[in-house]
Amino acid sequence: MAEATLSERVEAALDLIRPALIMDGGNVDLVDVTEDGVVLVRLVGACHGCPASTMTLRAGIEATLKQEIPEVTRVESVF
C-alpha cells in the first residue's frame, strides 16, 4: 500500500477537528499544502467571519495539524 501524501494526511487530521467545528455550525476546507509545509484552509459556515476564527485557526487547527504532522510549518486562512 502506498504511503499517504502530505495532503491526504492533512485531510485526515482535519477530520479530527471537523466534528467540533460542525457542532458550532462551521467547517474547514483544505485548499492547498505548499512544498514548504504551509497549509491553506478556508473557514466556512459559521466559522467564516466569526470573531473567534483566529483563535480557532491557531489554537485548534494549526496546533492539531502540527502535532499530527511534523512537516506542517503553519496554517493560513484564505478566502
Summary of the structure (lengths in Angstrom):
residues: 79
radius of gyration: 12.0
end to end distance: 35.3
largest distance: 42.7
contacts: 212
relative contact order: 0.21
helix: 43%
strand: 25%
